[in-house]
Amino acid sequence: MPGSIKTVVGVWLIVLCAPVAGLAGIDDPVESGREALGESGNFPWYDAKADDVRPVTVRGAKEVKGSSGSERGRGREGEERERGRSFRVRSPSGFLAGGAIVAWIVVGLIIAALVGTILYAILQGDGLERKGKTAKESAGVDLEALPVPVAAADSDLLAEARRLYERGEFARAMIYLYSHMLLRLDRGHLIRLAKGKTNRQYLREVRSRPTVASFFESAMHAFEAAFFGRRELPRDDFETTWRGIDDFHRSIDEARA
């Protein structure tokens, strides 16, 4: 046992044993107590002659009601104190009720924050998944096989073709439009873009889809005239392909269905 604990135990033993040691010096504790009570005689509950306890009379409720005005005043003061005490007792319950409301509000905010965090994580996960799919699609496409330099598979070649068309550069617009068509066919799994493949090879791959093949062949001739012929493409040749591009998209979607 550590020294400090021994010291404390020793002090408490001295304190507890001191009264017993004091009593040890008395010859007869009972006789000494009787003599002390008999000598004073001022204890209403002790009968010295009988050496016994004397019954003490306590005033009843009726006697209290008939007491003096000062006692009634003290009774009213007691009632007021009692009411004040009851008020003080009730007050903590109101405080606890308010605390419970605050606690529920805090719990509600925590739950709302938790739900918001879960929803945000789900939305972020969906966004990352979509980005992953787009990256995978871009990685699976041989962009060097296109006639124009493209940074990513989701590049808006059609928008660039429209811009050049509006500027009157129909040959360059046709090159971008044809590149868009090749990329769209690859996404539709009707051809497989690969560097070194010829337009005739792509045409053979879509022969099983007559509607797609017919439109693609017409656009291919216009593209070759602009790309290999190094000459300006007539407006009508470009517009023939441009007007049919929406039908071309629908034909690919139908072929995939």
Rosetta blueprint (number, residue, H / E / L):
1 M L
2 P L
3 G H
4 S H
5 I H
6 K H
7 T H
8 V H
9 V H
10 G H
11 V H
12 W H
13 L H
14 I H
15 V H
16 L H
17 C H
18 A H
19 P H
20 V H
21 A H
22 G H
23 L H
24 A L
25 G L
26 I L
27 D L
28 D L
29 P H
30 V H
31 E H
32 S H
33 G H
34 R H
35 E H
36 A H
37 L H
38 G H
39 E H
40 S H
41 G L
42 N L
43 F L
44 P L
45 W L
46 Y E
47 D E
48 A L
49 K L
50 A L
51 D L
52 D E
53 V E
54 R L
55 P L
56 V L
57 T L
58 V L
59 R L
60 G L
61 A H
62 K H
63 E H
64 V H
65 K H
66 G L
67 S L
68 S L
69 G H
70 S H
71 E H
72 R H
73 G H
74 R H
75 G H
76 R H
77 E H
78 G H
79 E H
80 E H
81 R H
82 E H
83 R H
84 G H
85 R H
86 S H
87 F H
88 R H
89 V H
90 R H
91 S H
92 P H
93 S H
94 G H
95 F H
96 L H
97 A H
98 G H
99 G H
100 A H
101 I H
102 V H
103 A H
104 W H
105 I H
106 V H
107 V H
108 G H
109 L H
110 I H
111 I H
112 A H
113 A H
114 L H
115 V H
116 G H
117 T H
118 I H
119 L H
120 Y H
121 A H
122 I H
123 L H
124 Q H
125 G H
126 D H
127 G H
128 L H
129 E H
130 R H
131 K H
132 G H
133 K H
134 T H
135 A H
136 K H
137 E H
138 S H
139 A H
140 G L
141 V L
142 D L
143 L H
144 E H
145 A H
146 L L
147 P L
148 V L
149 P L
150 V L
151 A L
152 A L
153 A L
154 D L
155 S L
156 D L
157 L H
158 L H
159 A H
160 E H
161 A H
162 R H
163 R H
164 L H
165 Y H
166 E H
167 R L
168 G L
169 E L
170 F H
171 A H
172 R H
173 A H
174 M H
175 I H
176 Y H
177 L H
178 Y H
179 S H
180 H H
181 M H
182 L H
183 L H
184 R H
185 L H
186 D H
187 R H
188 G L
189 H L
190 L L
191 I L
192 R L
193 L L
194 A L
195 K L
196 G L
197 K L
198 T L
199 N H
200 R H
201 Q H
202 Y H
203 L H
204 R H
205 E H
206 V L
207 R L
208 S L
209 R L
210 P H
211 T H
212 V H
213 A H
214 S H
215 F H
216 F H
217 E H
218 S H
219 A H
220 M H
221 H H
222 A H
223 F H
224 E H
225 A H
226 A H
227 F H
228 F L
229 G L
230 R L
231 R L
232 E L
233 L L
234 P L
235 R H
236 D H
237 D H
238 F H
239 E H
240 T H
241 T H
242 W H
243 R H
244 G L
245 I H
246 D H
247 D H
248 F H
249 H H
250 R H
251 S H
252 I H
253 D H
254 E H
255 A H
256 R H
257 A L
